[in-house]
Amino acid sequence: MLNARRWRLLFSQNRLYFWTISGVAIVVANEKLHLSIAIYKIVDRRGSDK
């Protein structure tokens, strides 16, 4: 019984950790995506100037 409780606690902590990592990963990916779009637009603008 004690073991099950310990595993459940461990699982809930890991789940919180997992969601935190996922949240950070999503934010980082979002920032990289915006950066990529910004770079693409700058490059595209330069290309259309020629």
C-alpha positions in Angstrom: 0.0 0.0 0.0 2.8 2.4 0.9 4.5 1.5 -2.4 1.5 2.4 -4.5 1.2 5.7 -2.7 4.9 6.4 -3.3 4.6 5.6 -7.0 1.5 7.8 -7.3 3.3 10.7 -5.7 6.3 10.1 -8.0 4.1 9.9 -11.0 2.3 13.2 -10.1 5.6 14.9 -9.6 7.0 13.6 -12.9 3.8 14.7 -14.6 4.2 18.2 -13.3 7.9 18.2 -14.4 6.8 16.9 -17.8 4.3 19.6 -18.3 6.8 22.3 -17.2 9.3 21.0 -19.7 6.6 20.8 -22.4 5.6 24.4 -21.7 9.1 25.6 -21.9 9.7 23.6 -25.1 6.5 25.1 -26.7 7.6 28.7 -25.8 11.1 28.1 -27.2 9.7 26.6 -30.4 7.2 29.5 -30.7 10.1 32.0 -30.3 12.2 30.1 -32.9 9.3 30.0 -35.3 8.7 33.8 -35.0 12.4 34.4 -35.4 12.5 32.1 -38.5 9.5 34.0 -40.0 11.1 37.3 -39.3 14.4 36.2 -41.0 12.4 34.8 -43.9 10.6 38.1 -44.3 13.8 40.1 -44.2 15.5 37.8 -46.7 12.3 37.9 -48.9 12.3 41.7 -48.8 15.9 41.8 -49.8 15.2 39.4 -52.7 12.3 41.5 -54.0 14.5 44.7 -53.9 16.8 43.4 -56.5 
